[in-house]
Amino acid sequence: MYNLPGPKSRELWDKDIEFVISGRTNIADSLPLVFEKGEGVYIFDVDGNKYIDFSAGILTASTGHCHPVLVDKLKKQIEKLWHVYAFPTPDRADLCRNLSRHMPKGIDTFAFYCEGSITVEAALRAASSFTKRWSYAAMTHAYHGRTLMTRSLGAHLLPKEFGPSVQVSRLHYPDCYRCPLKLRHPECGLACIEASTDLLQGSSTEPLAAVIFEPIAGAGGIIVPPQGAWKRLAEICREKDMLIISDEVLTGVGRTGKFLAIEHFDVEPDITTFGKGLGSGFPVMVAAGKKEIMNANPYGAAGGGGSSTSFGGNPLSVAAAEGTLEVIEAEGLIRNAEERAGKYRSGRRTGQRSTQPWGCEEWGCSGESIW
């Protein structure tokens, strides 16, 4: 049994907390370790202890730590160019071309950022620029970030002591395990989603620009909706001329056996956000959408009025993203995720792949699995 944390970790931890804000994560506070290096799925602390990184660098190390392909790409890039603000580079155009192959139909225009919250806000600005509307709908159980706007989208998960938030129309997240309407799927007829018509009508005095949702809820509980839920919500919202924004900061880049989780649900969003795993730990986030939406003024105004960023799309992050996509494709990581998901959700005793969504045996559902 390890004696954790070791003496070097304890010493360095004490030095660190003298200056660094106390608001760390529960993951770190539960075991105060100081890490020194990483190799693949392993990370090592300063006392030489070796761990499997089940958190994958909190959902970012999609190709493991220090993959040799990324190390090589980043070494070459760091010797050439680090930062040029908004100017294009040859590699950024190649990255966009590569990303476009993985996008839902119609999505072909990209804006790069460094943090998920900022990327989600950029998507909302793009939606408002196009629709000329400034109110939004989001789901219960949502988590989209910690800025004023993004915490307003998922207010229940963050402390109320942060103060007032922006008014957002709130819709039921389709959670069959803890149904908000105390019904049972599929006999319910997706009543939680059908209620969106009344909720949208009664929760705002002005027309809404967009609905934003996580195809699979993350911080709200890893909730996998039943098939048909998002497709029906998209139909309801499109009847009101609302845009569809799929927030895939957590679920994107192959984590669910598809490049984007929305692909499992037969929905074509107007805008999507993704990126936690795109740089294998390097900060690179993407707001991607249809050209006419992303280029609408003021978000798409010449001069970068609504879309510019100091560090988004910098050459080092682009190199990391290119390397990540190369590894994902060469090593079949998305296919591997899909195959393992089938095994983990199957009757593990029989080795047969499940035809039920998560938990459906307990719910009494009969819907088909999204995987």
Secondary structure, 3 states (H helix, E strand, C coil): CCCCCCHHHHHHHHHHHCCCCCCCCHHHHHCCCCEEEEEECEEEECCCCEEECCCHHHHCCCCCECCHHHHHHHHHHHCCCCCCCCCCCHHHHHHHHHHHCCCCCCEEEEEEECCHHHHHHHHHHHHHHHHCCCCEEEECCCCCCCCHHHHHHCHHHCCHHHCCCCCCEEECCCCCCCCCCCCCCCCCCCHHHHCHHHHHHHCCCCCCCEEEECCCCCCCCCCCCCCCHHHHHHHHHHHCCCEEEEEECCCCCCCCCCCCHHHHHCCCCCEEEECCCCCCCCCCEEEEEEHHHHCCCCCCCCCCCCCCCCCCCCHHHHHHHHHHHHHHHHCCHHHHHHHHHHHHCCECCCCECCCCCCCHHHHCCCCCCCC
